Each structure stands twice: as C-alpha cells, then as structure tokens.
Amino acid sequence: MQVFSDFDGTISIQDVTDIVLSHFADPEWEEIEKQWKDGLIGSADCMRRQIALIRASRGELGALLDTVAIDPGFKSFLDYCRLAGLPVSVLSDGVDHFIRHVLLRNGIADLPVIANRLTYRLVDGREAYALSPALTAAGCSSGSGVCKCHVIWGIEPHIYIGDGRSDFCVAGMADIVFAKDRLADHCTDHGIPFIGFADFTDLRSKLKAALPGIARQGRAVPQSQIA
C-alpha cells in the first residue's frame, strides 16, 4: 500500500507558492492566477509565468520559507506509516525546492517529493527563476505541471490525501481518498467515496481504522491474526 499526499494546504498550513508570490513576485501574478481560476489557462502555464515574476535572492527566498508551518501532526503520521510499512511520497503540483526546504526545516529529510522543478540562473547580477514541469506532465488532460494521475497509474493499491483543485482528477483513481476542503466538496459532488479529515492527527486515527491489515500497534499483520 503506497501513500501519496498533496503538500500545499494539506501538509503545509498555507499554500507555499502563494506565500512566495505574495512576498516576492510582481503584481501581475494575481492576474495570471485569475486566468487559471477562470479556466483560461492550465496550472502548468500559470505556475511557469508566475515563477518568472519572482524578484528575490536565494537567501531572501530561504528566509521566507523558514517561516512556513506544517501540520503539527504530520511527523507523527509519518512515524505511524513507517511502523505500518506504508511508504509515503509527496505528490504536488507545487514547487520542489519550496517543498523540500520546508520539510527539511521541519526535520524531514528523506521523504520522496514529486513536484515541478525550480531552476535559477544569474541575469544582470540577480537570480532569475524558472519552472520545469515534471516529466509526468506530458499529455495531462488538466494542463498540470505534474500529472498526478500519471504518477499513480498502475500503482496498486494506493491511498491519496489532498485538499484542493489539483487533486480532483487523481481522487477518482485512488483506492482510499482522504479529503478536506475543496477536495471533499468535489468528491461529494461527483459521488467519489472519501474519508474526511481535519488534520493529520485526525487522519492518523482514521487511516488506522480504514486499513484492515494494521494492528493496534501500527504493524502490518496477516489477515488471519486480525480479530
């Protein structure tokens, strides 16, 4: 059983990319965001154009990312999954550098991250940022930089955890969906079975109850040993 989790608004308390853009990007980023919300452009095009508007040094960027909080129960959730033999990966349509920085700042260094790749180079003495969509983006029907459906295709069984728009397509493919906020509304509207959760502390207990092969101490046991 493989666990995939969204990052922005799911593991992190706020959308990390929006925090960076609101602090460091030219105001044009908000108009680009509106075009995406109105369905005029895909998220890959939206993010690519927005990231190019960032005006900050790598030091300034790192200092801001140091302030980003994650769900207080996430590390405990990871500990539980390790004991239960459930590998966890971050699957995000956000930015890999932002995600890895925030995780490392919170003492999480070994979590696989699948996300858009941030690149930078010096132009006229300042950092210029660009975004390279992940290889999984090719042919994505939603125009995402990371095609989450492509990532989980063929991986059986799997669990998906999410909260927002980038999770809509993939929710219909997961064996178990844990959803909150906009994703929960989407699942309700489209008849997709899901388990609602408030935070990772809540999710941990619900995951434990949802997996018949997990014993009380969080260790996988044969079905014949389950009362």
HURA-V702720 format. One record per residue. SS is DSSP state (@ for helix, = for strand, . for the rest). PSI is psi in radians with two decimals (NA if undefined). Layout:
SS&PSI ; SS&PSI
This chain:
.&2.13 ; =&2.39 ; =&2.24 ; =&2.37 ; =&2.35 ; .&2.86 ; .&-1.10 ; .&2.05 ; .&-0.11 ; .&-1.16 ; .&-0.82 ; =&2.63 ; .&-0.69 ; .&2.95 ; .&1.97 ; @&-0.72 ; @&-0.74 ; @&-0.65 ; @&-0.80 ; @&-0.81 ; @&-0.73 ; @&-0.45 ; @&-0.65 ; @&-0.16 ; =&2.67 ; .&2.60 ; .&-0.33 ; @&-0.36 ; @&-0.53 ; @&-0.60 ; @&-0.67 ; @&-0.71 ; @&-0.71 ; @&-0.71 ; @&-0.69 ; @&-0.81 ; @&-0.52 ; .&-0.01 ; .&0.27 ; .&-0.45 ; .&2.76 ; .&2.93 ; @&-0.55 ; @&-0.81 ; @&-0.73 ; @&-0.91 ; @&-0.72 ; @&-0.79 ; @&-0.65 ; @&-0.78 ; @&-0.59 ; .&-0.27 ; .&-0.05 ; =&2.29 ; .&1.49 ; .&2.65 ; .&2.88 ; @&-0.56 ; @&-0.75 ; @&-0.70 ; @&-0.79 ; @&-0.68 ; @&-0.67 ; @&-0.76 ; @&-0.47 ; .&-0.35 ; .&-0.11 ; .&2.24 ; .&2.58 ; =&2.90 ; .&2.20 ; .&-0.42 ; .&0.03 ; @&-0.73 ; @&-0.67 ; @&-0.66 ; @&-0.76 ; @&-0.74 ; @&-0.76 ; @&-0.78 ; @&-0.65 ; @&-0.78 ; @&-0.60 ; @&-0.06 ; .&0.56 ; .&1.79 ; =&2.41 ; =&2.37 ; =&2.55 ; =&2.23 ; =&1.83 ; =&2.56 ; =&0.32 ; =&-2.62 ; =&2.19 ; @&-0.76 ; @&-0.76 ; @&-0.82 ; @&-0.86 ; @&-0.66 ; @&-0.81 ; @&-0.76 ; @&-0.81 ; @&-0.69 ; @&-0.45 ; .&0.33 ; .&0.36 ; .&1.88 ; .&-0.23 ; .&0.36 ; .&2.15 ; =&2.39 ; =&2.15 ; =&1.97 ; =&3.07 ; =&2.48 ; =&2.18 ; =&2.31 ; =&2.75 ; =&2.70 ; =&2.82 ; =&2.24 ; =&2.03 ; .&0.69 ; .&0.10 ; =&2.78 ; =&2.32 ; =&2.24 ; =&2.58 ; =&2.84 ; =&2.27 ; =&1.97 ; .&2.56 ; .&2.77 ; @&-0.38 ; @&-0.06 ; @&-0.35 ; .&2.13 ; .&0.22 ; .&2.18 ; .&-0.36 ; .&-0.02 ; .&0.48 ; .&2.67 ; .&-0.57 ; .&2.01 ; .&1.74 ; @&-0.58 ; @&-0.70 ; @&-0.68 ; @&-0.80 ; @&-0.13 ; .&2.23 ; .&-0.11 ; .&1.92 ; .&2.44 ; .&2.95 ; =&2.75 ; =&2.44 ; =&2.41 ; =&2.19 ; =&3.14 ; .&-0.22 ; .&-2.85 ; @&-0.66 ; @&-0.15 ; @&-0.08 ; @&-0.90 ; @&-0.80 ; @&-0.42 ; @&-0.56 ; .&-0.14 ; .&-0.30 ; .&2.63 ; .&-0.67 ; =&2.27 ; =&2.22 ; =&2.13 ; =&2.61 ; .&2.97 ; @&-2.29 ; @&-0.59 ; @&-0.69 ; @&-0.72 ; @&-0.74 ; @&-0.79 ; @&-0.72 ; @&-0.81 ; @&-0.51 ; .&0.21 ; .&0.52 ; .&2.11 ; .&2.40 ; .&2.86 ; =&2.09 ; =&2.63 ; .&2.73 ; .&-0.71 ; .&-3.13 ; @&-0.37 ; @&-0.79 ; @&-0.74 ; @&-0.68 ; @&-0.83 ; @&-0.61 ; @&-0.61 ; @&-0.76 ; @&-0.69 ; @&-0.48 ; @&-0.32 ; .&1.88 ; .&-0.31 ; .&0.25 ; =&2.13 ; .&3.02 ; .&-0.56 ; .&0.10 ; .&0.38 ; .&2.41 ; =&2.36 ; .&2.75 ; .&2.59 ; @&-0.58 ; @&-0.30 ; @&0.00 ; .&2.21 ; .&NA
